[in-house]
Amino acid sequence: MKVLRFSDLIQQGRVAGQRVFIRADLNVPQDDAGRITEDTRIRASIPCIEMALAAGAAVMVTSHLGRPTEGEFKAEDSLAPVARRLAELLGRKVPLLQDWTGGVEVAPGELVLLENCRVNKGEKKNDETLARKMAALCDIFVHDAFGTAHRAEASTYGIAQFAKVACAGPLLAAEIDAITKALKSPKRPLVAIVAGSKVSTKLSILKSLAANVDQLIVGGGIANTFMLAVGLSIGKSLAEPDLVDEARAIIDMMKARGAAVPIPIDVVVADEFSAIARANKVTATEVRPDDLILDIGPRTAAELAGIIARAGTVVWNGPMGVFEYDQFAGGTRTLAAAIAHSPAFSIAGGGDTLAAIAKYGIEKDIGYISTGGGAFLEVLEGKTLPAFEILEQRAAG
C-alpha cells in the first residue's frame, strides 16, 4: 500500500514553518464526573504531535469524543479533559479552541487542540463545504487515527481530498505495515483467532479469512455455533442455531483448502452466568441440557496452543471465554501465553482482546496491537478502508 508518510515529509525538510492539521483518535472513556479512565489513545497520539513540533510546524490537532449532536455543543462533549491530559504528557500548555472551522491562529512551534470535530455540522456525512474549510486551515493534513479509518467523514476523508498535502501519521503508517505483514504477505502458516458472542457479527470476517488462512480458531459463542454445526449438544449456551449452515459452509471451505476449524474437544460449563458460578470441566460430548459453556477446556486450549506454536503469523480478535471471571479464563489465558511465547508475527485488535492482553501483561510480546475496533474488523473482512483509499489516491497524484 503506497501512501505518503509524515515521516517522509519531515526527512525531506518539508514541514518546518508549515501549518499541520493532525486528525488523531482521542476518543477515550470517561467516568460520570468526566475524568478519563483509560488514556491509551491519547498516549498513542503523542509521537505524531511531537514529530510535528520538533520539525517546526504550526500544529493543530482534533478528534471526536463520544457521540455529540452536530451543531449542538455541550460541556460533556468537550475535549477539555483530553487537553489537560495532553498538556501533562507533553509538558506544555495545550490551548483548546472552539468554533475553529473559520480560521485558526497558531505559530510555528506551537500547538492547539481543536474542539470535538463531530460537533461540526456535516462532519459525519463528509460535507464538502466543511471539508474544504478544514483543508484551508492547513498546508499538510496528517491522518493518524486508525480507529476512524473505516469512516468517510469530513475530518478523515474530505479534508484529505482537498488539503494541499495529505499523508499518514506514524500510528496509521504502523497499522498499514502490520496489516500488510499479517494479511497481505504473511509468513505461513497463517492462524486466525476469531471469537465473540455471535457468528452474525463476524460472519463476513470468518468467510473472508476461511479463503486465506491455514487454521481458523473460533471461540466464545461463535465456537458454540460451530459445535452445533458438527452435531454436538451445547445445552443452554449462547449460540445462533439459524447460522449452523453458514458455520458448516465455513468448515467445508477450510477442508477444501486442506485447512481446518478445530472444534472444542472439552469445555468449561456452569449452571449460571455469574462471578460466583462453579466451573465444571467436561468433554464436548458430555454437555447437559442445563449447562452453559463459558470457556474452552484445557485439552482444547493445549491443542490450540500447539497450533499457535507452529504458526508463522497469528491474527487475534476475541477472547475464548468469559475471561473476566477467573474460573472461565483458562482458555484465553492459555492462548495469550501461547501467542506471547510464539516466534510468529502477531497482530491483535478489538476491545475485549486488548483487555485480555492487559490482564495477562503480554503487551510487549505481541507483534502489533491495533488501536482500531471497527476498523480492525473491516480490515479482517477484506474491505478497503476509506482512509487508506484516499491517501493512496493522493499519493498517486
N, C-alpha and C positions, 0 to 999 in steps of 0.2 A: 504494500500500500504506500503510494508515493504522496506525501504531504509535506508542505513547508513546515519546518520546525523552528520554534522560537530560538532555540539554542543555535541554529544555523545563522539566523539574523544577527545574533549577538557576536558570533565568531566573525561575521563579515563586517562588523562595525556599523550596522545599520540601525541601531537602537538609540544611541546617545542623542538626547535632545528631542526625541520623538514622543508623541502622545500615545501611550499604550493602554488599551482597554482590555482588561482580563475578565473573561466570564469564568468565575470559579463556582464550585459547588460548596456553599457554606450552610447548607440546609441541615442544621444539627438539631437533635432533640433537646427539648427544654421541659422543666417541671412547671407546675401551675404558677409558680412565682416568676417564671421567665428566666430561671437560671439554667445555663447549659449543663446538661447531664453527661454528654459524651462529645468530645471535640476532635475526633479523628479527622473529619473532613476539613476542619479549619487548619489543623497541623499539616495536612496533605497539601494545602494551598500555598503554604509558606515558601517553598523553593522557587516557584514561578514569580511570586511577588519580589522576593529578594534578588532574583536574577535581573528583573527589570530595573529595580532601584540601583543595583550595583552597576548596571550598564548606562546609568544616567538618564533614564526615561522619566517622563511625567506620567505617573501611574494612576489609573482608575480601575477599581475592582467592583464588580457587582455579582449578585447571586439572588436566587429566590430563597424564601424561607416560609415553610408551611404552605397553606392554600388560601391566600388572600383573595378578596373580591377585587377585580380590576376596577380601578378608578376610585376605590374607597379605602384610603389608608387608615389603618387602625394601629394603636400603640402595640398591640400584641403581634403585629406583622413586622415590626421594625427590626432592622439588623443591628440595633444598638448593643445588645449583648454580644453579638459577633464582633462588633467594632472594639469593644472593651477587651475581648479575648485576643484579638489580633494585635492590639496595642501591647498586651502583656508578652505575647510570643515574639513580636518584632522589636520590642524595647523602644518604641517610638509612638508618638501620637497618631491616631487614625481618625481624622475628621469624617463625619457621616453626613452626606448631603442628600437632601430631599429635592423633588421637582427638578431633576437634573437633565432631562432629555433636551432642554432648550440650550444648554451650554454648561461647561464645567471649567472652572479656573484651577489649574494645578501646574506648578512649575517643575522643571526637571529636577529629579532627586526627591520629589515629594510624592505622597500617596494619599488618595482619598477613597473612601468606600461610598459607593452609590446605593441609595436605599433600595429595598426589595423590588427587583425588576418586574415581578409578577403583579405589582400594583399598577403598572402602566397599562392603559387601555390598548388592546391589540397585541399584547405580548404572546399569549398562548396561540392565537390564530396567525401569528407571524405576519402582522400587518406591515405592508411595505413602507408606508409613511413613517411609522415608528422605527422600523429597521434602518431606514435611511437617516433618520435623526441620530440614532445611535452611532452609525457608521461615520457621520460627520464630526463626531466628537474626537475621533482618533486617527492616527496615522497607521497604527498596527493593531489589529484585533487578534487576541490570543484566546483560543478556546482551550480551557484547562479543566473542564467539568464533565468527566466521563459519565457521571450519574445522570446527566441531561442529554447525552449524545444521541439518544433514541427519540428525542423530541425536536421537531422542526418549529422552533419558536423564534420570535424576533431577536432575542439576545443570544441565541445559539446558532441559528441558521441564516436569518435575514441579514443580520449585521455582517456575517461572513461573506455574503453575496456582494455587499456594497462597500465594504471597507477597502481602503487603498491596498492594504496587505492583510491577508488572513492566514493564520498559522496555528499549529498545535503546540500547547504548552507542554512542559515536561511530564506532567501527570497523564495527560491524554496520550502523549507520544509513548509513554511506558506501557499504557494499556494496549495501544496498537501493536507494539513489539511483542508483548506477551501473548496476545490473541493470535498473532501471526505464527509465533513459535509453537503454540499449543494446538491450533486448529488448521492452519494453512500448510504448515510444513513440519508436522510433529515427528518426533523420534518414536518409532514403534517398539512394542505395542502401545497403542493409544487406549487408555482406560478412562471412561467417563462414569462419574458417580452422580446420579440424579435422584434426589429424594425429596419428599414433601408429602403433604396430606392428600393431594389429588392428582390423578393422572390427567384430568381435563385441563388443568392449568399448565401442564408441561407436555401435553401430547405431541404438539408440533416439534418441540425440542427433542423428545425421545425419537420421533421418526427421523428427524434430520441427523441425529447422532447415530442412529442404527444403520445409516447408509455409509458411515465413515469410520466408526470406532471398532476396536478389536474385542473389547469387553464393555458391556453396558451394565453397570451395577445399579440396582434400584433399591430404594429404602423407604421407610415410613409407610404412609397409606398407599403410596404407589406400589410398593412391594406386595402389599396385601391384595391389590387388584391382580397383580401378576400371579400370585399364589392361586387365586380363584381361576385364573386362565388355564392353569395346569391341573385343575381338579382338586385342589386342596381346600379343606374347610378352614374358615377364619373366624368362626364364632360371631361375636358382635363387633368385630374390629371395623375401623374406618376403611371403606373401600368404595369403588364405583362399579357395581355389577354390570351396568349398561355399557361399560367400556371394556369388558372382558374380550370381546372380539378384536378390539384395537390392540390390546395387550398381546393377544395371540399372534396378530399380524406382525408386531414388532419382534416377537420371539422368532417367527418364521423368517423375517428379513435378516436377522442376525445369523440364523442357521444357514441360510442360503449363501452367506458370505464366509462360512466357516468360523463364525464368531458366536458369542453366547451371551445370554442374560442369566446369570446364576440365580436360581430360585432358593430361598432360605430352606435349610435342612433342619434348623431348630430356631425357636423363637422364645421371647420372654413375654409372658402373659400376666394379666391381673384381672380381678373381677370388678375393678373400678378404676377410673382415671383420677388419681389424686396423688399428692406428695407422700401420703402415708400408705398407699396401696402396697400389698405384699406381692413381690415379684416371684413368679414361678418359671423355671426353665423347662420347656417341653420340646419334643421333636415336632416337626411340622405336620406330622400325621396324627398328633395327639391333642390338637386344639379342640376344646369342648365348646358346646353351643353358647355358653355364657362368658366365654373368655374374650378379653380384649388384648390383641397383640400390640405391645408398646415398644418393642425393640427386637432386633435380630438376636439369635442365641450365640453363645461362644464358639460353637463349631462352625457356624456360618461366618462369623466375624473372622475366625482364623483362616478360613478358606479364602475370603475376600482379601485379607491382609497378604496372603500368598500371591494373589493376582497382582496386587499393587507392588509387591516387592520385585516382580518381574517386568513391571511396566517401564516404558521409555518416557511416556508423558501421561500425566494424570490431570483430569479436569474434574473439579469437585463443586457440586452445588446441592447442598441439603444434608441434614443430619440423618442418621439411620433409625433413630427412635426418639423418644421423649427424653432427650439428654439433659433437660433442665432438672429432672429428678434422678438422683444418683443411681437408684435401683434399675433405671431403664437407660442408663448412659453407656453401658458396656460396649455396644456395637459402635457407636460414634467414637468413643474413646480409643477403641482398638484400631479403627480405620484412620483416625487422626494420627495415632502413633506410627502406623504403617506408612502413611504419606510423609510424615516428618523424617522417618529413617530411610525412605526410598531414595535412590540416586536419580530417580526420574525428575524431569522438569514438571512442576505442579503449578496450576493456576486455580484459585478458589474465589468464589463470589457468592453473593446472596446474604441477606441479613442473618439468618439462622446459622449459616456456615461461618460467618465472621464471629458470631457469638461463641460457637464451638471452638474455633481457633483460639479465641481469647481465653476461654475457660481452661483449655489444656496447655496454654502457654507455648504454642508452636509457631508463633508469628514469624520468627526468624528462619524457620525450617520449610516454609512454603516458598516456592519459586516466585510467585507473584500473587498478591492479594488484590482483587479488583474492588474498586470503591463504588462501582455501579451496581444497583439492584436490577431494575428493569432492563437497563442497557446490557448488562451481562447476559441476562436470559435471552434477549433478542439476538445477541451475537451467537450464542449456543444454537439458536434456532436457525442460524444461517442467514439472517437478514443483514442487509447493508444499512448501517446506521446513518441517519441524515447528516450528522456532524462529520462523519468520515466522508460521505459523498460530496458535500460542498467543499470541504478542504482539499479533496482530491481534484475537484473541478478547478479550483483556484490555482492549485499547484501546476496544473496542466496548461494554465494560461488562458 
